[in-house]
Amino acid sequence: MATGTADGQVVTPDWMPIEPVAIDGVRVKEIRPVATSTGYLTEIFREEWELDAEPVGQVFQRTLYPGAVTGWHAHAVTTDRLFCCVGSVRISLFDGRKASPTFGAVWHKIIGPLRPAVIIIPPGIWHGVVSIGPETAVLLNLVDKAYAYDQPDHWRLPPDTDHIPYKLV
Ligand SMILES: Cc1cn([C@H]2C[C@H](O)[C@@H](COP(=O)(O)OP(=O)(O)O[C@H]3O[C@@H](C)C(=O)[C@@H](O)[C@H]3O)O2)c(=O)[nH]c1=O
């Protein structure tokens, strides 16, 4: 073709992404649901997966209406572990850690029941979530440290901030 850009390979023959996770310390566990005659069972987290060395201190759900955006978020000491139970969400990450070998990197992954995965987001990595499906998304966060009501470990930037080279909106 004289014009346009040719597609390169993006998935392996067993449908795994070619590109490695672009941000140091971020882990992704792709999970395969088990079909039964009455529905599906999808594991969400196992300590033995050794995705990180932290405990699970709390689990909460965050629902996002279709098209809703939450972010940018960052935590100083808390590890987030995100899993989408319902709907479809695009998780966007930005490595804001100046000492990181991937400082400045942006990376995205779409997850949900059709592509179950748990994404481990270490402290210092900015993250945002967009609900891209036609239904309200349900996102679980299995954090290693429980939310401190009196002094949340939570920093924010607007979804369209110029401090991050990707805009969530
Ligand atoms: C995290 C948390 C929040 N809250 C309250 C605080 C606030 O009034 C309301 C909404 O919480 P947030 O403002 O933190 O929600 P949100 O801004 O959507 O952030 C949450 O979304 C996901 C995607 C993340 O990455 C986390 O950082 C998590 O904090 O719920 C609790 O009562 N318990 C909790 O454990």
Ligand as a Chemical Component Dictionary entry (heavy atoms), coordinates in Angstrom:
data_LIG
# 
_chem_comp.id                   LIG 
_chem_comp.type                 NON-POLYMER 
_chem_comp.pdbx_formal_charge   0 
_chem_comp.three_letter_code    LIG 
# 
loop_
_chem_comp_atom.comp_id 
_chem_comp_atom.atom_id 
_chem_comp_atom.alt_atom_id 
_chem_comp_atom.type_symbol 
_chem_comp_atom.charge 
_chem_comp_atom.model_Cartn_x 
_chem_comp_atom.model_Cartn_y 
_chem_comp_atom.model_Cartn_z 
_chem_comp_atom.pdbx_ordinal 
LIG C1  C1  C 0 -10.794 3.881 49.150 1  
LIG C2  C2  C 0 -11.926 4.263 50.049 2  
LIG C3  C3  C 0 -12.644 5.421 49.837 3  
LIG N1  N1  N 0 -13.670 5.736 50.659 4  
LIG C4  C4  C 0 -14.457 6.949 50.383 5  
LIG C5  C5  C 0 -13.630 8.199 50.171 6  
LIG C6  C6  C 0 -14.392 8.966 49.141 7  
LIG O1  O1  O 0 -15.350 9.799 49.790 8  
LIG C7  C7  C 0 -15.179 7.909 48.362 9  
LIG C8  C8  C 0 -14.563 7.637 47.011 10 
LIG O2  O2  O 0 -13.237 7.186 47.248 11 
LIG P1  P1  P 0 -12.112 7.739 46.308 12 
LIG O3  O3  O 0 -12.280 9.213 46.161 13 
LIG O4  O4  O 0 -10.788 7.208 46.795 14 
LIG O5  O5  O 0 -12.511 6.991 44.938 15 
LIG P2  P2  P 0 -11.660 7.137 43.625 16 
LIG O6  O6  O 0 -11.262 8.573 43.459 17 
LIG O7  O7  O 0 -12.433 6.539 42.533 18 
LIG O8  O8  O 0 -10.365 6.258 43.882 19 
LIG C9  C9  C 0 -10.530 4.874 44.010 20 
LIG O9  O9  O 0 -10.596 4.423 42.694 21 
LIG C10 C10 C 0 -9.628  3.475 42.287 22 
LIG C11 C11 C 0 -9.649  3.366 40.788 23 
LIG C12 C12 C 0 -8.276  3.754 42.797 24 
LIG O10 O10 O 0 -7.281  3.696 42.067 25 
LIG C13 C13 C 0 -8.146  4.044 44.233 26 
LIG O11 O11 O 0 -7.150  5.036 44.397 27 
LIG C14 C14 C 0 -9.429  4.371 44.926 28 
LIG O12 O12 O 0 -9.178  5.336 45.952 29 
LIG O13 O13 O 0 -15.151 6.724 49.138 30 
LIG C15 C15 C 0 -14.049 4.932 51.723 31 
LIG O14 O14 O 0 -15.011 5.225 52.456 32 
LIG N2  N2  N 0 -13.344 3.786 51.948 33 
LIG C16 C16 C 0 -12.295 3.429 51.166 34 
LIG O15 O15 O 0 -11.690 2.361 51.418 35 
# 
loop_
_chem_comp_bond.comp_id 
_chem_comp_bond.atom_id_1 
_chem_comp_bond.atom_id_2 
_chem_comp_bond.value_order 
_chem_comp_bond.pdbx_ordinal 
LIG C1  C2  SING 1  
LIG C2  C3  DOUB 2  
LIG C2  C16 SING 3  
LIG C3  N1  SING 4  
LIG N1  C4  SING 5  
LIG N1  C15 SING 6  
LIG C4  C5  SING 7  
LIG C4  O13 SING 8  
LIG C5  C6  SING 9  
LIG C6  O1  SING 10 
LIG C6  C7  SING 11 
LIG C7  C8  SING 12 
LIG C7  O13 SING 13 
LIG C8  O2  SING 14 
LIG O2  P1  SING 15 
LIG P1  O3  DOUB 16 
LIG P1  O4  SING 17 
LIG P1  O5  SING 18 
LIG O5  P2  SING 19 
LIG P2  O6  DOUB 20 
LIG P2  O7  SING 21 
LIG P2  O8  SING 22 
LIG O8  C9  SING 23 
LIG C9  O9  SING 24 
LIG C9  C14 SING 25 
LIG O9  C10 SING 26 
LIG C10 C11 SING 27 
LIG C10 C12 SING 28 
LIG C12 O10 DOUB 29 
LIG C12 C13 SING 30 
LIG C13 O11 SING 31 
LIG C13 C14 SING 32 
LIG C14 O12 SING 33 
LIG C15 O14 DOUB 34 
LIG C15 N2  SING 35 
LIG N2  C16 SING 36 
LIG C16 O15 DOUB 37 
# 
